[in-house]
Amino acid sequence: MVAYLIDTNVVSELTKRAPSPSVIGFLSKSSDLFISVIVFHELEYGIHCAADAERRAKLQAYALSLRQQFAGRIIDVDLQLAETAGRLRAFERSTGRVLAELDALIAATAMVKGYILVTRNIKDFETLSIPLLNPWDSVE
């Protein structure tokens, strides 16, 4: 079974006025999709940074719908993921690169679970040993 871990930029794409047809196509054709609690952290941050109340309300409704849609497929950060993320950040540092904490946790989730990480930010993860997919470039 091929399973996918969806990054924040993928779910955020659906909040745009004209979301990418290839992202919509990927999400509609793929059934084994998972999401990290980290994505909800980033969405919550975006909600509370939104300038106007109408935008905030729309984003809150969207986040709630994602929680319902992904019920049973939301991955918590546990000790194994935290330790793996720490190792990934240390590895990246040893090569002169910086891996942000939240990206490290998302990458660790994909690595430990054996999922393909679906993201637009391929460059942030390309030196790590995890399979990546950019849904803006291809639809499976």
N, C-alpha and C positions, 0 to 999 in steps of 0.2 A: 504494500500500500504506500503510495506517495502522499505525503502530507506537507502542508505549507504553513509557515508562520508569517502572518501578515504584519508588516511594519506600519508605523503611524502614518507615513506619507501616502500609503495605499488607501487606508480607510478615510483619510482626510480628503483625498481626491474626490470622493463622492459628495462632499459638502460644497463643491464649486458649482458655479452656475452652469458651466459646460464641462462636465467631467470627461476624461479621456475615454473614448469608446473601447480602446483596447483594455483598459483597466476594468471597465464594466463587464466586458466580455470574459476576461479572466475570472473575475469573481463569480460570475453567473455560471460558468462551466466547471468550476472546481468545487468539489464537494467536501474534501478533507482539509478545511481551513481552520486554523487555530490562531489565537491572539494572546499576547502577553498582557499581564496587568500593567506593565510599563506603558503600553499604548494608552490605557485609560488614564494614567498619570499625565501623559502628555496632552491628551484631549482635555482633561480637567484644567490644566494650565492654560490652554488655548481659550477655553470657555471663559475663564475669569480674567483673561487679558483682552477679550473682545470689547471693542469700543462702545457699541450700542446694545441696548437691552434686547432688541428684536433679534440681533445676531446671536447673542448669548442664549436666548430662549431656544432658537433653532438648533444650536450646537448641543444644548443640554438634552433636547428631545432626541437628537441623533445619537448621542452617547448612550442614552437609555435604550434606544432601539438596538444598538450594538450589543449591549449587555444581554438583552433578551435573545437576540439572534445567535450569539455565541455562547449561550448558557451551556455549561458542561464542556466547553472548549476554550475556556479562559485559563491560561497557565500562570500560576502563582510563582513567585521567586522563592526558592527554598535554599537550603544550605549548599547543596550540590551546584545549583546554578550560580549562587553568589561566589563560591570558590572558583568555579570555572571562569566566571567573568573576571575575577582578579588575576588569574593566570593569563587570560587573553590580553588584558591591559598591560601586564608586565612584559609579555612577549612583544607587543606593539611598541612599547617604550624602548625595549632593547634594540629595536630596528630603527629608532628615530621617529616613529609615528606616534600619534596620539589617538587613542580610542576613548571616546567619551564614556562616562560611567553607564548611562542608560543604553547606549549602543552596545556596550560590552555585555550587559544583562540580556539584551535581545539576541545578540550573537550566541551567547552561552546557551540560551534556551533552544535555539535552532540546533546547535551542536549536540547538546545532551539528548534531546528528543529525536534527533535524526531527521529534522524537518528541513525543507527548502525555505530559505528566507526570501520573502517577496518584498522587494524594496526598490525605490527609484535611486537610492543612494548606494549604488554598487561600490563606488570607490571607498566608502567608509568601511567596507567589509571584505574587499577582494583579497587581502593578504591572509585572511583567516581560512581555516580548513572547513568551510561550510559551503554547501551548494547555494547559489544565488539565482534569482530570477527577477528581471525587470519587466513588469507587465506593461509598461509603456512601449517596450520594444517588441514583445511577442505575446501571442495568445496560445496557450496549450489546449 
